[in-house]
Amino acid sequence: MTFNRRQFTQATAALVASGAAPLVFAADTLKIGYVSPQTGPLAPFGEADKWVIDQMKTAFKDGIGVGGRKYAVQIVLKDSQSNPNRAGEVANDLILKDKVALVLTAGTPETANPVSDACELNEVPCISSVVPWQPWFFGRKGDPAKGFNWTYHMFWGLEDVIANFTNGWKTLATNKKVGGLFPNDGDGNAWGDKELGFPKPLAAMGFTLTDPGRFQNGTQDFSAQIAAFKSAGCEIVTGVVIPPDAKTFLTQARQQGFKPKVITLGKALLFPGAIEALGELGDGLSTEVWWSPSHPFTSSLTQQSAKALAEAYEAGAQKQWTQPIGFAHALFEVAANALGRARSLKASDVRDAVAATSINSVVGPVKWGGQGPFKNVSKTPLVLGQWGKGRKYKVELTIVNNEAATNIPTGGTLRLL
């Protein structure tokens, strides 16, 4: 059966009426996949994503030129549901069903690792973030001699978080006895690892670490850990826990009369909502700061400073700024820059463009090959922050130590609980 022009036009009009028309024009649409935890215990990591994606729809409204051809941009967001298996499934959907040109992902090893693995296996380029590089690289059985072919990562490493935490602790008078809370997950196993994690560097600096062993996320009873820390005389508590577990631990520590001088936790204390939920227990808690309005960086895509981006989020989302905003935005900065340089939408061309990235983003410089330990890792700066009563919001995060990244200004010094 052959169509003449009039019949083809009529057929196309019928498709438009049925809502199926985009299939006809799909060749001119470029799809970017994004996987993050929109629901479940890791949802605070994905809280800002929909706002950032709305911002990108405006940034990409005129399309992106790839290899001399203009493409409309469609961003496909998938929810990992805070589940590693689900993260891998939706990544496969993006690759095999949605036929995305590039996958972006962020929010702990339980999200980024399975998504990166799916992309590596299917030979589709992927850019990930918001996981320290060790659990991302070694958690995926990466070989330092070879690296990965399709997956690229931008974030700091355990060496940076250890430096920041200890830089802060050294400014206070304590007995240098540290209790460690390391769960049985990608982050906990990396942070507690005798070679890669906290134990070795802490010992070298004269700190004594008490590690009562791995526990399951969502545990309801921290009596064993609290007893071990009390018995060892720990005045500092550190670790990397999900927000509900931090609340359980802190509440039970108070009930059981355990009052350390310093509590510096990764992951759980990043988000203002989690600190507010702790009430008075939240005052003085410290955590790592990967991005803030006072970071001296500007978006290569929208030309917003970190401060302007945070203010735009607060005005648009009607919520207090949160650290993942910067990295969600920066992932799209890298995507737009790489796609604009790619020779075509062929997977290998997009991958080669990603690998050759060298930009100044809203989270700092991003460059693979030379700005990290391996060709697939580009490191970003890290400082230390502490929560206290706020002026504009109930609780606010102040940068209290910047020895590891002196270009990021401090707003105070670390105080004892």
C-alpha positions as CSV (number, residue, x, y, z in Angstrom):
1,M,0.0,0.0,0.0
2,T,1.4,3.4,-0.9
3,F,0.4,6.9,0.3
4,N,0.2,10.0,-1.8
5,R,0.9,13.3,-0.1
6,R,-2.8,14.1,0.6
7,Q,-3.4,10.7,2.2
8,F,-0.2,11.0,4.3
9,T,-1.4,14.4,5.5
10,Q,-4.8,13.0,6.5
11,A,-3.2,10.0,8.2
12,T,-0.9,12.4,10.2
13,A,-3.9,14.6,11.2
14,A,-5.7,11.4,12.4
15,L,-2.6,10.5,14.5
16,V,-2.5,14.0,16.0
17,A,-6.2,13.8,16.9
18,S,-5.6,10.4,18.6
19,G,-2.7,11.8,20.6
20,A,-0.2,9.4,19.0
21,A,1.4,12.0,16.8
22,P,4.7,12.5,18.8
23,L,5.8,9.1,17.5
24,V,6.0,10.6,14.0
25,F,8.3,13.3,15.2
26,A,10.2,11.3,17.9
27,A,13.4,11.5,15.9
28,D,13.6,15.2,16.7
29,T,13.2,14.7,20.5
30,L,16.2,14.1,22.7
31,K,15.3,12.3,26.0
32,I,17.3,12.7,29.2
33,G,16.4,10.1,32.0
34,Y,16.7,11.0,35.7
35,V,16.4,8.5,38.5
36,S,16.2,9.6,42.2
37,P,14.3,8.6,45.4
38,Q,11.0,10.5,45.2
39,T,9.4,8.3,47.9
40,G,10.7,6.1,50.8
41,P,13.3,6.9,53.5
42,L,15.7,8.5,51.0
43,A,13.1,10.9,49.6
44,P,14.7,14.0,51.1
45,F,17.5,13.5,48.6
46,G,15.0,13.8,45.7
47,E,12.8,16.5,47.3
48,A,14.1,19.3,45.0
49,D,14.2,17.3,41.8
50,K,10.8,18.2,40.4
51,W,11.5,21.9,40.9
52,V,14.9,21.6,39.2
53,I,13.3,19.7,36.3
54,D,10.7,22.5,35.9
55,Q,13.6,25.0,35.8
56,M,15.3,22.9,33.1
57,K,12.1,22.8,31.0
58,T,12.5,26.6,30.8
59,A,16.3,26.4,30.2
60,F,15.8,23.9,27.4
61,K,12.6,25.5,25.8
62,D,14.5,26.3,22.6
63,G,16.0,22.8,22.4
64,I,19.6,21.7,22.3
65,G,21.8,21.6,19.2
66,V,23.6,18.3,18.8
67,G,25.9,17.7,15.8
68,G,24.4,20.6,13.9
69,R,20.8,19.5,14.4
70,K,18.3,20.9,16.8
71,Y,16.4,18.6,19.2
72,A,13.5,19.3,21.6
73,V,14.4,18.1,25.1
74,Q,12.2,15.8,27.2
75,I,13.2,14.9,30.7
76,V,11.9,11.6,32.0
77,L,11.9,11.4,35.9
78,K,11.7,7.9,37.5
79,D,11.3,7.2,41.2
80,S,13.7,4.6,42.7
81,Q,11.3,4.4,45.7
82,S,14.5,4.3,47.9
83,N,15.0,0.7,46.7
84,P,18.1,-0.5,44.8
85,N,16.2,-3.1,42.8
86,R,13.6,-0.6,41.8
87,A,16.4,1.9,40.8
88,G,17.9,-0.7,38.4
89,E,14.5,-1.6,37.0
90,V,13.5,2.0,36.1
91,A,17.0,2.6,34.7
92,N,16.4,-0.3,32.3
93,D,13.0,1.2,31.4
94,L,14.6,4.5,30.6
95,I,17.2,2.8,28.4
96,L,15.1,0.1,26.7
97,K,11.6,1.6,26.5
98,D,12.2,5.4,26.6
99,K,15.4,5.2,24.5
100,V,17.1,8.0,26.5
101,A,20.3,9.6,25.1
102,L,21.7,10.0,28.6
103,V,20.8,9.0,32.2
104,L,21.3,11.2,35.2
105,T,21.0,9.9,38.8
106,A,21.7,11.0,42.4
107,G,21.0,10.2,46.0
108,T,23.0,7.6,47.9
109,P,24.6,4.3,46.6
110,E,21.2,2.6,46.8
111,T,20.1,4.8,43.9
112,A,23.2,5.7,41.9
113,N,25.0,2.4,41.9
114,P,22.2,0.2,40.4
115,V,21.4,2.9,37.8
116,S,25.1,3.2,36.9
117,D,25.4,-0.5,36.6
118,A,22.4,-0.7,34.3
119,C,23.9,2.0,32.1
120,E,27.3,0.3,32.0
121,L,25.7,-3.0,31.0
122,N,23.5,-1.5,28.3
123,E,26.3,0.9,27.0
124,V,24.4,4.1,27.6
125,P,26.2,7.1,29.1
126,C,25.3,8.0,32.7
127,I,26.3,10.9,35.0
128,S,25.8,10.3,38.8
129,S,26.2,12.3,42.0
130,V,25.4,12.5,45.7
131,V,27.4,9.4,46.7
132,P,31.0,9.6,48.0
133,W,33.2,8.3,45.2
134,Q,34.4,5.2,47.1
135,P,31.0,3.5,47.6
136,W,30.2,4.5,44.0
137,F,33.4,3.1,42.5
138,F,34.4,0.3,44.8
139,G,30.8,-0.6,45.7
140,R,30.4,-1.4,41.9
141,K,33.6,-3.5,41.9
142,G,35.5,-0.8,39.9
143,D,39.0,-1.7,38.8
144,P,41.3,1.4,39.3
145,A,43.4,0.3,36.4
146,K,40.5,0.2,34.0
147,G,37.7,2.4,35.4
148,F,34.3,2.3,33.7
149,N,33.4,2.8,30.1
150,W,30.0,4.5,30.3
151,T,29.5,5.9,33.8
152,Y,30.9,9.1,35.2
153,H,30.6,10.5,38.7
154,M,30.9,13.9,40.4
155,F,31.1,14.2,44.2
156,W,33.6,14.3,47.1
157,G,35.2,11.3,48.8
158,L,35.5,9.7,52.2
159,E,38.9,11.4,52.6
160,D,37.1,14.8,52.3
161,V,34.4,14.0,54.8
162,I,37.0,12.6,57.3
163,A,39.1,15.7,56.9
164,N,36.2,18.0,57.5
165,F,34.8,16.1,60.5
166,T,38.2,15.9,62.2
167,N,39.1,19.5,61.3
168,G,36.1,20.5,63.3
169,W,36.7,18.1,66.2
170,K,40.3,19.3,66.6
171,T,39.0,22.8,67.4
172,L,37.2,21.6,70.5
173,A,38.3,20.2,73.8
174,T,37.3,16.5,73.9
175,N,38.9,13.2,74.9
176,K,39.1,12.2,71.2
177,K,37.0,9.1,71.8
178,V,34.6,8.6,68.9
179,G,31.5,6.3,68.6
180,G,30.7,5.1,65.1
181,L,27.2,4.5,63.7
182,F,27.7,2.6,60.5
183,P,24.6,0.7,59.0
184,N,24.7,-2.3,56.8
185,D,24.3,-0.4,53.5
186,G,26.5,1.0,50.8
187,D,27.5,4.1,52.7
188,G,27.8,2.5,56.1
189,N,30.0,-0.3,54.9
190,A,32.3,2.2,53.1
191,W,32.5,4.7,56.0
192,G,33.2,1.8,58.5
193,D,35.7,0.0,56.2
194,K,39.0,-0.6,57.9
195,E,41.0,0.4,54.8
196,L,38.8,2.9,52.9
197,G,36.8,4.4,55.7
198,F,37.2,6.2,59.1
199,P,39.1,3.7,61.2
200,K,42.6,4.1,59.8
201,P,42.8,8.0,59.5
202,L,41.2,8.5,62.9
203,A,43.8,6.2,64.5
204,A,46.6,8.1,62.7
205,M,45.3,11.4,64.2
206,G,45.0,10.1,67.7
207,F,41.3,9.5,67.8
208,T,40.0,6.2,69.3
209,L,37.0,4.7,67.4
210,T,34.4,2.5,69.0
211,D,32.5,0.6,66.3
212,P,29.8,-1.7,67.7
213,G,29.2,-3.2,64.2
214,R,26.7,-2.9,61.4
215,F,23.0,-2.5,62.0
216,Q,20.0,-2.6,59.7
217,N,18.4,0.7,58.4
218,G,15.1,1.3,60.2
219,T,16.3,-0.3,63.5
220,Q,14.1,0.6,66.5
221,D,16.6,0.0,69.3
222,F,20.1,1.5,69.6
223,S,20.6,0.4,73.3
224,A,23.6,-1.8,72.3
225,Q,25.4,1.1,70.5
226,I,24.6,3.6,73.3
227,A,25.9,1.1,75.9
228,A,29.1,0.6,73.9
229,F,29.7,4.3,73.5
230,K,29.0,5.0,77.2
231,S,31.3,2.2,78.3
232,A,34.1,3.5,76.1
233,G,33.6,7.1,77.3
234,C,32.9,8.5,73.8
235,E,32.5,12.3,73.7
236,I,32.1,12.4,69.9
237,V,29.5,10.4,67.8
238,T,29.8,10.1,64.0
239,G,28.5,7.9,61.3
240,V,26.2,7.9,58.3
241,V,22.5,7.1,58.9
242,I,19.1,7.7,57.4
243,P,17.0,10.5,59.0
244,P,14.6,8.2,60.9
245,D,17.5,6.3,62.5
246,A,19.1,9.5,63.6
247,K,15.9,10.5,65.4
248,T,15.6,7.1,67.0
249,F,19.3,7.1,68.2
250,L,19.3,10.7,69.5
251,T,16.0,10.2,71.4
252,Q,17.2,7.0,73.0
253,A,20.6,8.4,73.8
254,R,18.9,11.3,75.7
255,Q,16.6,8.8,77.5
256,Q,19.5,6.6,78.5
257,G,21.6,9.5,79.8
258,F,24.3,9.5,77.0
259,K,25.3,13.1,76.3
260,P,28.3,13.4,73.9
261,K,29.9,16.8,73.4
262,V,29.8,16.5,69.6
263,I,27.5,14.7,67.2
264,T,28.6,14.9,63.5
265,L,26.6,12.6,61.2
266,G,26.5,12.3,57.5
267,K,23.3,11.8,55.5
268,A,20.7,12.2,58.3
269,L,21.5,15.8,59.2
270,L,21.6,17.3,55.7
271,F,18.0,18.3,55.6
272,P,16.2,21.1,57.5
273,G,13.1,19.0,57.8
274,A,15.0,16.3,59.6
275,I,16.5,18.8,62.0
276,E,13.1,20.5,62.7
277,A,11.6,17.0,63.5
278,L,14.3,16.6,66.2
279,G,13.1,19.7,68.1
280,E,15.7,20.8,70.8
281,L,17.8,17.6,70.0
282,G,18.7,19.2,66.6
283,D,20.4,22.3,68.0
284,G,24.2,22.0,67.6
285,L,24.3,18.9,65.5
286,S,27.0,19.0,62.7
287,T,27.2,17.5,59.2
288,E,29.0,17.8,55.9
289,V,28.1,20.6,53.6
290,W,28.4,19.8,49.8
291,W,26.5,22.9,48.6
292,S,25.0,26.0,50.1
293,P,23.9,29.5,49.1
294,S,27.3,30.8,50.3
295,H,29.3,28.6,47.9
296,P,31.1,31.0,45.5
297,F,30.0,29.2,42.3
298,T,27.7,30.1,39.3
299,S,25.6,27.9,37.0
300,S,27.1,27.6,33.5
301,L,23.5,27.1,32.2
302,T,21.4,29.8,33.9
303,Q,24.2,32.0,35.1
304,Q,22.6,32.0,38.6
305,S,24.9,32.2,41.6
306,A,24.5,29.5,44.3
307,K,22.7,32.2,46.4
308,A,20.4,33.1,43.5
309,L,19.6,29.4,42.8
310,A,18.7,28.8,46.5
311,E,16.6,31.9,46.6
312,A,14.7,30.9,43.4
313,Y,14.0,27.5,45.0
314,E,12.7,29.1,48.2
315,A,10.4,31.4,46.3
316,G,9.2,28.8,43.8
317,A,8.9,25.7,46.1
318,Q,7.9,27.7,49.2
319,K,10.5,25.6,51.2
320,Q,13.8,26.2,52.8
321,W,16.8,25.5,50.5
322,T,18.3,22.0,50.7
323,Q,21.8,20.7,49.6
324,P,20.7,18.4,46.7
325,I,19.4,21.4,44.8
326,G,22.9,22.3,43.7
327,F,23.8,18.9,42.5
328,A,20.5,18.2,40.7
329,H,21.0,21.5,38.8
330,A,24.7,20.7,38.1
331,L,23.9,17.3,36.6
332,F,21.8,19.1,34.0
333,E,24.5,21.7,33.5
334,V,26.9,18.8,32.6
335,A,24.3,17.1,30.5
336,A,23.5,20.3,28.4
337,N,27.2,21.1,28.0
338,A,28.1,17.5,26.9
339,L,25.2,17.1,24.5
340,G,26.0,20.5,23.0
341,R,29.5,19.2,22.2
342,A,28.5,15.7,21.1
343,R,29.1,14.9,17.4
344,S,25.7,13.1,17.3
345,L,23.2,11.4,19.6
346,K,25.0,8.0,19.1
347,A,25.7,6.6,22.6
348,S,29.5,6.6,22.1
349,D,29.5,10.2,20.9
350,V,27.5,11.4,23.9
351,R,29.8,9.3,26.2
352,D,32.9,10.8,24.7
353,A,31.5,14.3,25.1
354,V,30.7,13.6,28.8
355,A,34.2,12.3,29.4
356,A,35.7,15.5,27.8
357,T,33.7,17.8,30.1
358,S,35.5,20.7,31.7
359,I,33.1,23.3,33.1
360,N,32.6,25.6,36.1
361,S,29.2,24.6,37.6
362,V,27.1,25.8,40.5
363,V,28.8,23.1,42.6
364,G,32.3,24.0,41.5
365,P,34.5,22.9,38.6
366,V,33.6,19.6,36.9
367,K,36.3,17.8,34.9
368,W,36.9,14.1,34.4
369,G,40.5,12.9,34.0
370,G,42.7,14.9,36.3
371,Q,40.2,16.2,39.0
372,G,39.7,12.9,40.8
373,P,41.4,9.6,41.7
374,F,40.2,7.8,38.5
375,K,39.1,8.8,35.0
376,N,35.4,8.4,35.9
377,V,35.5,10.6,39.1
378,S,35.4,14.4,39.3
379,K,35.7,15.6,42.8
380,T,33.8,18.5,44.2
381,P,34.6,20.6,47.4
382,L,33.3,19.9,50.9
383,V,33.1,21.9,54.1
384,L,31.6,21.4,57.6
385,G,28.3,22.9,58.9
386,Q,26.4,23.1,62.2
387,W,22.7,23.5,62.8
388,G,21.3,26.2,65.1
389,K,18.2,28.3,65.7
390,G,17.6,30.4,62.6
391,R,16.7,34.0,61.8
392,K,14.6,33.4,58.6
393,Y,13.7,29.7,59.3
394,K,13.3,27.6,62.5
395,V,16.7,26.0,62.0
396,E,19.6,27.1,59.8
397,L,22.9,25.5,58.7
398,T,26.1,27.6,59.2
399,I,29.4,26.7,57.7
400,V,31.8,26.4,60.6
401,N,35.0,24.9,59.1
402,N,36.5,25.5,55.6
403,E,40.1,24.3,56.1
404,A,39.4,21.7,53.3
405,A,38.0,24.3,50.8
406,T,39.1,27.8,51.9
407,N,37.3,29.5,48.9
408,I,34.0,28.7,50.6
409,P,33.4,31.2,53.4
410,T,32.5,30.3,57.0
411,G,29.7,31.9,59.0
412,G,30.9,30.8,62.5
413,T,32.9,28.2,64.4
414,L,32.0,24.8,65.7
415,R,30.5,24.8,69.2
416,L,30.0,22.0,71.7
417,L,26.5,20.6,72.2
